[in-house]
Amino acid sequence: MNAHTLSSTAERSYWLGRYIERAETTARLVSVHANLLFDMPRRMPLGWRPLVAITGSTELYDELFDDTTEKNVCRFLINDQRNPASLIQSLSWARENARTLRGIIPRPAFEFVNEAYLFAKDQLTEPLSRTRRVSGLTTITEYAQQVDGYMSANMLHDAHWNFLRIGQFLERADMTTRMIDVGTGTFWDSAAELEPFADIQWRSVLRALYALQSYNTTVAEPVTQGPVMDFLMNDPRLPRSLAYGLNSIRNNLRALPRHDKPMRAVNRIRRELSATDVRGMTAAGVSEYLDQCQVRLNQVHDEIHKTYFDFRPRRKRAGHTSVLKHTRKS
Amino acid sequence: MTINWSEYRTDAFFDELITPKGRARTGAGNLCRVLSQLSDEEIAERKTAAELAIRSMGITFTVYTGEGSGSIDREWPFDIIPRLIMKREWDQVAAGLKQRVDALNRFIDDIYHNQKILDDGILPREYIEKSKEFRPECVGIDPPHGVWSHVCGTDLVRDADGRFYVLEDNLRVPSGVSYMLENREVMKRVFPELFEEYVIYPVDDYPDQLAECLRSLSDMKSPQIAVLTPGIYNSAYFEHAYLANAMSAQLVQGSDLVVGRDDRVYMRTIDGLIQVDVIYRRIDDLFMDPEVFNPESQLGVPGLMRAWRAGNVALANAPGCGVADDKVIYTYVPDIIRYYLDEEPLLPNVPSYRCVDKEQRDYVLDNLDKLVVKPANESGGYGMLIGPKATRDERDKFSRQILANPRNYMAQPMLLLSTAPTLVNHHAEPRHLDLRPFILSGRKTYVTTGGLTRVAMRKGSTVVNSSQGGGSKDTWVVDLE
């Protein structure tokens, strides 16, 4: 069998994993946030701004829109092709990557990705009513789960699979830190006024990470910042916790050749995580720590990129010389 | 209504299975009997079974649907009635093909070295010098075994006299062999009982033979072989992936390869750079190396020609081999065979007229309504004039083109292409077909058993190209016990 995995297909697997995850998280984020707002007092000016901040696209948003309304933010995050992080763009990139991986990912997995993209393109269009939005976003998350399940159950668990998972869990770890950041309230302008609603916010963060039920059954503490953060950062049983994500990345890296540098970058985050007392931190301290986590996750990406995807030829490979017969026939 | 052979009309054409009197040809008896015993429902079932097999096996080809919309994958159009060739006849054809490709490889090697054939006046020097496919960059190169065209697809047709003629030699990057292999797989699923009635020679050793041929181009014990594809949007991508898989070779695109300062070719893998020893390239010469050829090419590998010239990588087929894949050079192939091998050609050419010759050109211009005119360097049936079916305007346009550039054209009489029974709405109707066997040349020469039979699905049409509505049939080379 093929002894080698091409950098190019490895890279596309990695990005397929990332984009599918990003599409799902974005859909989940918008749904849950809308829910959260129903529970908040109407006079609160917080609104939709945090969702733009969480995806790190404030600058682009302000260029494209004059004010921060539900309509504008949803459009920006769901079907605005000018926003490279929008749901539709994530699905479009996922589809391109899946398409070029024919023969590597199972054909139905490509078809699910394709259908998800076509669904978003045809159904999640402006003007997007709340009802259509809610059901449409649910459909997207279901598609993402189908893709994930189909590949997990049917794809050869080879190096391509490892890259797919690394991409997926790196994206997930990154999104988890961003969602926690929303919970801390540092994105809001009037954090002090929000104090009474903190538990609602944390509940919402848990829900966005499919973690509320698990929290209720396993953590015998009320929904407050300390225990929730501890749960989301450290619990190795929760598939969307930072610790779980880092473990998964580690396990998949371990199956790959030449993993020293990326592995070192992952282990560094793990070390820092275990040395951090998340329960005892102030909101500002948490936010700073999460920012650093994101920088560190990005370093993992860089190391993977440099090690596997983008490297230059250097010198002769030792021990392998090929001499073709070039003798003239007489 | 079942298939009734007495209603089958062969007209003036040679039919592969049925004689003009409506009887089965030698060897075709069992097949015709089995087919005529099937009810309409059974025929429909077999047809559906074939379609399902094709879909589930993912046998597709890509069709360009125009700008913007890009391309789509279509399922391979397949006719369930096989075409039969007797082993004894096939052995003669195969010998003719070997002879032909052997001579053509010697010709190409001569053209890029001493050009003795030109010195001896067998072929005018200017034909080579004016050939779009002559590559000065290849002069003096010595590819292993002196072979330039390692994979050749030669198109054969049968005329009304029942003889096989060579229509053209595809020496550059011929495609279709994967469909030959898949057609057989589909037939085994659809008509298993027929395989008990006949001694059908297998075709499935092709990938092994191809791998063996490619390996013979390197001195390495187990050389690293890569199949270089332009990518998923290429119409033959299915085949590139299929062959790479069947040979356990690496399927790569240009961007996966890099030529180092040591003039060696490497592929980028997650294990680092791995040297590639043999490349079965499925992209055209001109896109292969932007350093030497088309600088705009995104498909190629900068420095590939350097590596090839240094002898650090074998390229199959070798760049420049298209110089013999030229429809005007084609007219000289019988002379080329005599010149290099001192033998009479075993397989005849279709009689052809060279437009570059004044006398022959005048004949062509006077008889455009009876002839097929072909440009020297097009493939896939493009840029041709089919005289009897063309309008006056089209013929006038071609007259002007021929006069402006006579070197670029040759003409042939309209052949009465043979037919074979093809399923049309539960009935068997005659449809025209051709045959593309594949010839591998490395340390040894190998000819496929049969080849890819392409059939024009539209009544009366002789255009068999899959991009233009052609389909295919399984080709059985059979022995009578």
HADDOCK unambig.tbl for C-alpha pairs under 7 A between the chains (distance, minus, plus):
assign (segid A and resid 1 and name CA) (segid B and resid 248 and name CA) 5.38 0.50 0.50
assign (segid A and resid 2 and name CA) (segid B and resid 248 and name CA) 5.62 0.50 0.50
assign (segid A and resid 2 and name CA) (segid B and resid 249 and name CA) 6.48 0.50 0.50
assign (segid A and resid 2 and name CA) (segid B and resid 250 and name CA) 6.52 0.50 0.50
assign (segid A and resid 4 and name CA) (segid B and resid 269 and name CA) 6.33 0.50 0.50
assign (segid A and resid 5 and name CA) (segid B and resid 269 and name CA) 5.42 0.50 0.50
assign (segid A and resid 5 and name CA) (segid B and resid 270 and name CA) 5.91 0.50 0.50
assign (segid A and resid 6 and name CA) (segid B and resid 268 and name CA) 5.93 0.50 0.50
assign (segid A and resid 6 and name CA) (segid B and resid 269 and name CA) 4.08 0.50 0.50
assign (segid A and resid 6 and name CA) (segid B and resid 270 and name CA) 6.16 0.50 0.50
assign (segid A and resid 7 and name CA) (segid B and resid 268 and name CA) 5.54 0.50 0.50
assign (segid A and resid 7 and name CA) (segid B and resid 269 and name CA) 4.45 0.50 0.50
assign (segid A and resid 7 and name CA) (segid B and resid 270 and name CA) 5.25 0.50 0.50
assign (segid A and resid 8 and name CA) (segid B and resid 256 and name CA) 6.59 0.50 0.50
assign (segid A and resid 100 and name CA) (segid B and resid 232 and name CA) 6.59 0.50 0.50
assign (segid A and resid 257 and name CA) (segid B and resid 271 and name CA) 6.09 0.50 0.50
assign (segid A and resid 308 and name CA) (segid B and resid 270 and name CA) 4.80 0.50 0.50
assign (segid A and resid 313 and name CA) (segid B and resid 260 and name CA) 5.98 0.50 0.50
assign (segid A and resid 313 and name CA) (segid B and resid 273 and name CA) 6.91 0.50 0.50
assign (segid A and resid 316 and name CA) (segid B and resid 262 and name CA) 6.86 0.50 0.50
assign (segid A and resid 322 and name CA) (segid B and resid 219 and name CA) 6.90 0.50 0.50
assign (segid A and resid 322 and name CA) (segid B and resid 220 and name CA) 6.21 0.50 0.50
assign (segid A and resid 322 and name CA) (segid B and resid 277 and name CA) 6.79 0.50 0.50
assign (segid A and resid 322 and name CA) (segid B and resid 312 and name CA) 6.34 0.50 0.50
assign (segid A and resid 323 and name CA) (segid B and resid 219 and name CA) 6.11 0.50 0.50
assign (segid A and resid 323 and name CA) (segid B and resid 312 and name CA) 6.36 0.50 0.50
assign (segid A and resid 324 and name CA) (segid B and resid 218 and name CA) 5.16 0.50 0.50
assign (segid A and resid 324 and name CA) (segid B and resid 219 and name CA) 5.45 0.50 0.50
assign (segid A and resid 324 and name CA) (segid B and resid 311 and name CA) 5.65 0.50 0.50
assign (segid A and resid 324 and name CA) (segid B and resid 312 and name CA) 6.39 0.50 0.50
assign (segid A and resid 325 and name CA) (segid B and resid 144 and name CA) 5.65 0.50 0.50
assign (segid A and resid 325 and name CA) (segid B and resid 219 and name CA) 6.66 0.50 0.50
assign (segid A and resid 326 and name CA) (segid B and resid 142 and name CA) 5.71 0.50 0.50
assign (segid A and resid 326 and name CA) (segid B and resid 143 and name CA) 6.26 0.50 0.50
assign (segid A and resid 326 and name CA) (segid B and resid 144 and name CA) 5.77 0.50 0.50
assign (segid A and resid 326 and name CA) (segid B and resid 311 and name CA) 6.79 0.50 0.50
assign (segid A and resid 328 and name CA) (segid B and resid 142 and name CA) 6.45 0.50 0.50
